[in-house]
């Protein structure tokens, strides 16, 4: 099979439910960004829209960076919709701070 000759898959949101909160709105944006698709509804499953385990990692990193909370891949697999994930945000651990480059001076450890 010549896979390059196949048309790109297009994933279309099955949900028309709009975000109700700021967290849902931000998660919808992150889903769309990571998946490379248009509008995402709050009841759309990450995996039904073309998500897979590698993209889950990308999503959790962006959630940590942009929302300041740390979700795991397991969280996304158990709660694959925006509505379900947004329910986890209030009890999620704060994201770890970014690493900072430190200068090394002689005589310090």
C-alpha positions in Angstrom: 0.0 0.0 0.0 1.3 3.4 -0.9 0.4 5.3 2.3 1.5 8.6 0.8 -1.2 8.3 -1.8 -3.9 8.0 0.8 -5.8 11.2 1.8 -5.2 12.7 5.2 -7.7 11.7 7.8 -10.1 14.5 8.8 -11.4 14.5 12.3 -14.6 16.4 12.9 -16.1 17.2 16.2 -19.2 15.2 17.0 -20.1 17.4 19.9 -21.8 20.7 19.6 -21.5 21.4 23.3 -19.6 24.6 23.9 -17.3 25.3 26.8 -19.1 26.4 30.0 -16.1 27.5 32.0 -12.7 29.1 31.3 -11.0 25.8 32.1 -13.1 24.0 29.5 -12.4 26.7 27.0 -8.7 26.4 27.5 -8.8 22.6 27.4 -10.8 22.7 24.1 -8.1 25.0 22.7 -5.3 22.6 23.8 -7.1 19.6 22.4 -7.5 21.4 19.0 -3.8 22.5 19.1 -2.4 19.1 19.9 -4.6 17.2 17.5 -4.4 19.8 14.7 -8.1 20.0 14.3 -10.7 22.7 14.3 -13.2 23.4 17.0 -13.5 20.8 19.8 -16.6 20.3 21.9 -16.5 19.5 25.6 -17.9 16.0 25.0 -15.5 15.0 22.2 -13.1 12.2 23.1 -9.4 13.0 22.6 -9.0 9.5 21.1 -12.1 9.7 18.8 -10.5 12.9 17.4 -7.3 11.1 16.5 -5.4 11.2 19.7 -3.0 8.5 20.7 -0.5 7.8 23.5 2.3 10.0 22.1 -0.1 12.9 21.8 -1.3 12.3 25.4 2.2 13.2 26.5 2.2 16.3 24.5 -1.2 17.3 25.9 -0.2 16.8 29.5 2.9 18.9 29.1 0.8 21.7 27.6 -1.7 21.5 30.3 1.1 21.8 32.9 2.6 24.7 31.1 -0.5 26.7 30.3 -2.9 25.7 33.2 -0.3 25.2 35.9 -1.5 21.7 36.9 -0.1 18.3 36.5 -2.3 15.6 35.0 -1.0 12.1 34.1 -1.5 10.1 31.0 -3.7 7.8 33.1 -5.9 10.8 33.8 -6.4 11.4 30.1 -7.1 7.8 29.3 -9.7 7.6 32.2 -11.2 11.0 31.4 -10.7 11.5 27.6 -13.2 14.4 27.1 -12.8 18.1 28.0 -15.7 17.9 30.4 -14.3 15.0 32.2 -10.7 16.4 32.4 -11.9 19.8 33.6 -13.4 18.1 36.6 -10.0 16.8 37.6 -8.3 20.2 37.4 -9.3 21.6 40.9 -7.8 18.6 42.7 -4.7 18.1 40.4 -1.3 18.7 41.8 0.4 22.0 40.8 2.8 21.7 37.9 6.5 21.5 38.7 8.4 24.7 38.1 10.5 24.9 35.0 14.2 24.1 35.3 16.4 27.2 35.5 19.9 27.3 34.2 22.2 27.9 37.1 25.7 29.2 36.8 28.5 27.3 38.5 31.0 29.3 40.5 34.2 27.9 41.8 33.9 26.6 45.4 30.1 26.1 45.3 28.3 22.8 45.2 
